């Protein structure tokens, strides 16, 4: 069943500015129990930093997370985005095409307002699916 993104997204996504350290971004991810943060300056989306970016583009390259700015290791524009009025079908299509698990949700003016994840789509489609169960599980266990 197709739904609007506003009905399934996680609102109020965690966001940091491009000069924020990777360590601070990782702490924010832990505090908010998320796997990504939006990198933005005011309402300009600069990129997306995922937990995988921290591992592959920071730690595996020998960069110091306490001094590395997220702007230097995040996925840069063009970042694929959705609006709250887009559909879950559109989100699935974009995720499939771009091989991503999360998409920022921005208002028409470009201001970030949330994130929609593969888990959000799975939960909306079938709350009893294995992916929905995994998405709801406590990641600290």
N, C-alpha and C positions, 0 to 999 in steps of 0.2 A: 504494500500500500504506500503510495507516494504521499509524503508529508512535507511541510515547509521546514526549512533548516531551523528557523526560530523555535520550532517545537521540539527539536531533538538536540540542539547544540548545547555546549557547556558555556553559559554566559560568563562575562567578566573574566576573560582569559588573563592569566598571568602575563605581565609585560615588563620589559626592562629596556633601558636606553642602550644604544650601541656601545658606549664606553664602559658599561657595567662589566665587572670581572666574571669570568666563567664560574669561579667559586661561588660568587653571590647568586648567579643564576641557578646553579645547582642547589643551593640552599633554598631558594624560592620554590624550585620544583619539589623538593622534599616537604617543605612547609605546606604547600598547596596540593600535594599528592598528585602531581601531573608529570607527564613525560616531555613536555615542551613549554617554551615561553615564547611569546611574540617579542620581536625586537622592533621597537618603535620609538619615534621621537615625536611627541605630541600625537597628532593623528596621521602621521606618515609611517606606514608599515615599511620597515627597513629589511626585515627578514624573519626567519623562524629558527630558533635554536632548539634542537632535540637532545634527548639523553644520548642518542647515538652520535650526534655531532661532538658532544663533549668527549666521548671515548675516542672516536676515529680522528677527528680534526684537532683535538687538543692533546689528550694523554698519549695516544699512539704516535703522535708527531713530536713528542718530547717537550711540548709547550707547558709552561707553568700556569696552572689555572688561576693562581692568585694575581697574576699580572697580565694575563691574556684577556683582551676585550672580546665580548661576545660578537661584536660587529665584524671581527676578523675571522670567525669560525662558523658563523651561522649560514644558513641557506639564504642567499641574496635574491633580490628581485631579478627577474620577475617571479614573485611568489604567487602561486595559484591561489585565488581566494573565491569565496562565495559571499552572497548577501543573505540576510535573514529571509528574504522572499524566494530564494532559490529552493529547489526541491531536493529531496533525498536521492532521487534518481540522478539528478545532475551531479550531486556530490559523489555518488558511487562511480559515475562515468569519469569524473575528473580524477578520482583516486586511482582508478584502474589505468587510465591513460598516462598519468604522471608517476605511477608507482609510489604513491604516498599514503600514509595511514591517518594523517591529520590535515585539516584545511582551516586556515584562519577565516573567520567570518567578519566582514567589514560592512559598514553602512555605505550607502551610495557615495558619500563624500570621501570614503577611504579610511574612516576611523575604525580601528579594530573594536569589536564588541563581543567576540567569543571565538570558540574553536569547535569544530565538529570532527569527531574521530570515527574510525572504522567501528569501534565498539559502540559508539552512539547510534550508528546506523543499524548495527546488528540488534541492539536492544530495542530500537523502534520497530524493526521488522519482525523480530521473534524474540520476545523477552525470555523464552525458555531455551534459546539456542546455546550451544557450547561457548561461542564467542561472547555472547551477552553475559553468561556466567563468569567467564574469565575476566571480562571488562569490569564486572562489579567486585571481583575479589580484592582483598586487601593486598596491595603490592609489597607491603613490609613483612609479610609472612613467608 
